[in-house]
Each structure stands twice: as C-alpha cells, then as structure tokens.
Amino acid sequence: MLYILQATCVSPQPTYGLPDFSSPRHPVANRFHALEPDYQGIPTGILRRMGKAIRLAVGAALPMLKAFPTMPEGIIIGTGNGGMEDSIRFLDQIIAYDEGMLTPSDFVQSTTNAIAAQLGLLTGNKGYNSTHVQRGLAFEHALLDAGLLLRENKSAVYLVGGVDEISASNFNIDLLAGWFKQEIIDAADLYTSGTPGTIAGEGAAMFLVSLNPEGAMAHVTAMELLHTEDPGVVACTLQSFLEKNGNPGEPPDVFISGENGDIRNQPCLEAVEAMLPADAAIARYKHLVGDYATVSAVALWLGTLILQQQAIPGALVKKRGNLSTISRILLYNNYKNFQHSFLLLENVVAGSPA
C-alpha cells in the first residue's frame, strides 16, 4: 500500500523526539492534555494566533518537513473535530457583539481544513492539500487518499497526519452522550472499571509516505474499514482480511488493541482477540493518550516504533506473548463501537512491492 519514511508524534506522553514511557503522565479530570513541544521555527506572531489543533499538527510536522530533502507533493490531514474550540469562540463572539465587528482569526482557524492549509502556507507547499473528516475513520481515509494518489504518481512523497484537540464544548457533549466516564478514574484503572465511557485525549501523529522502500521505517501493507455494532461481523471481517493479506503460517506477531475501557466495546475486542494465535503479543495504549477520533494515527506511530526497536514498551504490554523478532503488526481501532479499522504494518523488505 505505502511505506512510512518518517514519523513524529505529539501526545500526552513524551513521544516527541526520543520517546519515553518509563514515567507515564496521568489524566486530569478524565482528560489527557497533549505535551506540546517547543515550537521552533514558527514566528511568534503566527503561533499566538493558532488554535491548539493547528499548533499540535504544525509542531509535529514542521521539523520533519524541514529536515526532509524534498518537499512533499501534498498534505493530507484526518481530523474528527478540527479547531472546534475556535468555532465555539467565534459563535460566542457573534452573540457577544450582536453580529457586529468580529475577530476574523477565530473564524479562519476554526475550519477543519485550516490544519492542512497552515502547513501548506508555512512550508510554501502548493501541491495537493486535503482534509478528511469522517469521525473515527478520518485518519484512515487520509491514508487511503495517499495510497490512491501514489498509484498515480509513483515517485511522490506525501505528508499524512491525524490531529485532534480536546474542546471543552465537544468534551461536554460527548460526556452527556455517555462516551466519557461519569466517574473520575485514573489511567491505571481504565481497563478494569467495568463501566461505560472512556477518557478523553488529544494529539497529532504525522507521517511522510511513499512507494519507495529505500530507507523506510515500516510498510503499511493493507487496511480494512467497516461500520457495525455486531461482534460477529467484526470477527468475520478480520478473518477475511488476514486470509487475503497474508499466509496462514504467518500470523501477526503483535496486536495493537484499541481497547479504551468502555465496557460496551468489549464484545468486539474479545471477538478479535479470540482469533489471535495463542503466542501473539498484545499491546494497548489508550491508558496513555486517551481516546479521540484520530487516535489510530498514534497507534500507527507506535507500531512503527515497535518495528524499529523490535520491542514493545513495557507501559503498553497487555500480554507479552512469545516474541523472538517482530515483523508483522495488526492494528485494530474501535470508535464509539460503530466505526472499526484494521491495519497491517510490516518490516520493510528490500524490493518488496507497495
């Protein structure tokens, strides 16, 4: 499908630069706030006008883009909510100023495509610029878009990312809808809570992708998306997905689970885990970063890190399994128990097709 040439991640944990999971940070009031990097290279006048989602994306992507020898042919971003906080601020201004003289910055920063647009402006990139907003499958559609574009332009490189921020308004809406825990919970108790809802998170993960395996970090070989609440359909889809995209004797070495502590998601998760080999290792990560629409981008970054280091960080381990080498990783994400995605990530083999 495509190769990952470079990857960066800004999350609630120290994942930017040298990742360190030895002393995990904890959520505050059921919210994981991103640990923002030093925004070097961004003019202060521009930085102070940026909404948080734009800051996270630019902070993750800009140093990587500046270090890369060529400019990517396009920028493709997936986001569930974009700059929702700026949207609410602009709507509040409409009421406060009685539709009079409004600050344009909040409106400009509030549109979902402002993230990709700002990256294009700061880097002078006049190529393909697109934003996908398919809720829990927004990042996956950004990857799919990049894969389709690479079929047309086999020598191209694209920047693909998933970005979301915690908006106070959106948090309250999802809390009232039952998607976040009603009780205050620590990350260590997330998976044993036995109650509906999860904890909120935010972050940005960015990838430079191409069809060229030379120097690549990982190979995204296949992806499957579906909408269902039926665990049986999820299990059948996974079985077909693995049969289509691998040999029966080569099951995934590591399974990165989208488990988020919501008891309503457990039937689908258990149906997926039941299909794994007995010696497969299982990792989970949402107790470290929370849950949000494009958190699967963080999972892909983690999968790339695991392939590079040939080890699962201890803070992520649910089941150690029997690992000698790690060559194949299965990622599964479940968003609000309705949108599901499977993704296969493999070691790079020289000369292998994308």
ChimeraX attribute file (.defattr): number of C-alpha atoms within 10 A of each C-alpha:
attribute: neighborCount
match mode: 1-to-1
recipient: residues
	/A:1	20
	/A:2	25
	/A:3	28
	/A:4	27
	/A:5	22
	/A:6	19
	/A:7	24
	/A:8	24
	/A:9	29
	/A:10	25
	/A:11	26
	/A:12	23
	/A:13	22
	/A:14	20
	/A:15	19
	/A:16	19
	/A:17	11
	/A:18	6
	/A:19	13
	/A:20	13
	/A:21	14
	/A:22	10
	/A:23	9
	/A:24	15
	/A:25	17
	/A:26	19
	/A:27	21
	/A:28	14
	/A:29	13
	/A:30	20
	/A:31	22
	/A:32	26
	/A:33	21
	/A:34	20
	/A:35	17
	/A:36	18
	/A:37	16
	/A:38	8
	/A:39	16
	/A:40	10
	/A:41	12
	/A:42	15
	/A:43	10
	/A:44	11
	/A:45	8
	/A:46	11
	/A:47	15
	/A:48	11
	/A:49	14
	/A:50	23
	/A:51	23
	/A:52	26
	/A:53	29
	/A:54	28
	/A:55	25
	/A:56	27
	/A:57	26
	/A:58	25
	/A:59	25
	/A:60	28
	/A:61	24
	/A:62	19
	/A:63	14
	/A:64	18
	/A:65	19
	/A:66	12
	/A:67	9
	/A:68	13
	/A:69	8
	/A:70	9
	/A:71	18
	/A:72	20
	/A:73	17
	/A:74	20
	/A:75	25
	/A:76	26
	/A:77	31
	/A:78	33
	/A:79	30
	/A:80	23
	/A:81	25
	/A:82	29
	/A:83	29
	/A:84	24
	/A:85	21
	/A:86	22
	/A:87	22
	/A:88	18
	/A:89	14
	/A:90	21
	/A:91	14
	/A:92	13
	/A:93	17
	/A:94	15
	/A:95	10
	/A:96	11
	/A:97	10
	/A:98	10
	/A:99	11
	/A:100	10
	/A:101	9
	/A:102	15
	/A:103	12
	/A:104	9
	/A:105	13
	/A:106	21
	/A:107	17
	/A:108	18
	/A:109	26
	/A:110	24
	/A:111	16
	/A:112	23
	/A:113	22
	/A:114	21
	/A:115	31
	/A:116	24
	/A:117	21
	/A:118	19
	/A:119	22
	/A:120	18
	/A:121	10
	/A:122	14
	/A:123	13
	/A:124	10
	/A:125	17
	/A:126	14
	/A:127	13
	/A:128	14
	/A:129	18
	/A:130	17
	/A:131	25
	/A:132	22
	/A:133	20
	/A:134	18
	/A:135	17
	/A:136	24
	/A:137	27
	/A:138	26
	/A:139	29
	/A:140	26
	/A:141	19
	/A:142	25
	/A:143	27
	/A:144	17
	/A:145	17
	/A:146	23
	/A:147	22
	/A:148	13
	/A:149	18
	/A:150	20
	/A:151	15
	/A:152	9
	/A:153	13
	/A:154	12
	/A:155	11
	/A:156	18
	/A:157	24
	/A:158	25
	/A:159	29
	/A:160	29
	/A:161	32
	/A:162	30
	/A:163	33
	/A:164	26
	/A:165	30
	/A:166	23
	/A:167	21
	/A:168	11
	/A:169	13
	/A:170	15
	/A:171	18
	/A:172	13
	/A:173	13
	/A:174	14
	/A:175	17
	/A:176	12
	/A:177	10
	/A:178	14
	/A:179	19
	/A:180	24
	/A:181	22
	/A:182	15
	/A:183	11
	/A:184	13
	/A:185	17
	/A:186	15
	/A:187	22
	/A:188	11
	/A:189	11
	/A:190	21
	/A:191	17
	/A:192	10
	/A:193	17
	/A:194	13
	/A:195	16
	/A:196	16
	/A:197	24
	/A:198	30
	/A:199	31
	/A:200	28
	/A:201	27
	/A:202	28
	/A:203	32
	/A:204	29
	/A:205	31
	/A:206	28
	/A:207	26
	/A:208	22
	/A:209	29
	/A:210	28
	/A:211	23
	/A:212	21
	/A:213	21
	/A:214	13
	/A:215	12
	/A:216	20
	/A:217	19
	/A:218	29
	/A:219	28
	/A:220	23
	/A:221	18
	/A:222	20
	/A:223	19
	/A:224	15
	/A:225	16
	/A:226	15
	/A:227	15
	/A:228	13
	/A:229	18
	/A:230	13
	/A:231	18
	/A:232	14
	/A:233	15
	/A:234	22
	/A:235	19
	/A:236	13
	/A:237	17
	/A:238	19
	/A:239	14
	/A:240	11
	/A:241	17
	/A:242	18
	/A:243	12
	/A:244	11
	/A:245	12
	/A:246	15
	/A:247	9
	/A:248	9
	/A:249	6
	/A:250	10
	/A:251	16
	/A:252	22
	/A:253	22
	/A:254	30
	/A:255	23
	/A:256	24
	/A:257	23
	/A:258	23
	/A:259	25
	/A:260	27
	/A:261	26
	/A:262	23
	/A:263	16
	/A:264	16
	/A:265	21
	/A:266	17
	/A:267	16
	/A:268	23
	/A:269	21
	/A:270	13
	/A:271	18
	/A:272	21
	/A:273	16
	/A:274	11
	/A:275	12
	/A:276	18
	/A:277	13
	/A:278	10
	/A:279	14
	/A:280	19
	/A:281	22
	/A:282	21
	/A:283	24
	/A:284	21
	/A:285	21
	/A:286	26
	/A:287	27
	/A:288	22
	/A:289	26
	/A:290	26
	/A:291	27
	/A:292	25
	/A:293	27
	/A:294	32
	/A:295	31
	/A:296	30
	/A:297	25
	/A:298	26
	/A:299	23
	/A:300	26
	/A:301	20
	/A:302	26
	/A:303	25
	/A:304	23
	/A:305	19
	/A:306	18
	/A:307	23
	/A:308	14
	/A:309	11
	/A:310	14
	/A:311	14
	/A:312	20
	/A:313	16
	/A:314	11
	/A:315	16
	/A:316	19
	/A:317	15
	/A:318	15
	/A:319	14
	/A:320	15
	/A:321	15
	/A:322	12
	/A:323	14
	/A:324	9
	/A:325	10
	/A:326	19
	/A:327	19
	/A:328	22
	/A:329	26
	/A:330	23
	/A:331	23
	/A:332	23
	/A:333	24
	/A:334	25
	/A:335	22
	/A:336	20
	/A:337	19
	/A:338	14
	/A:339	18
	/A:340	21
	/A:341	21
	/A:342	21
	/A:343	21
	/A:344	24
	/A:345	25
	/A:346	22
	/A:347	19
	/A:348	20
	/A:349	13
	/A:350	11
	/A:351	9
	/A:352	10
	/A:353	13
	/A:354	18
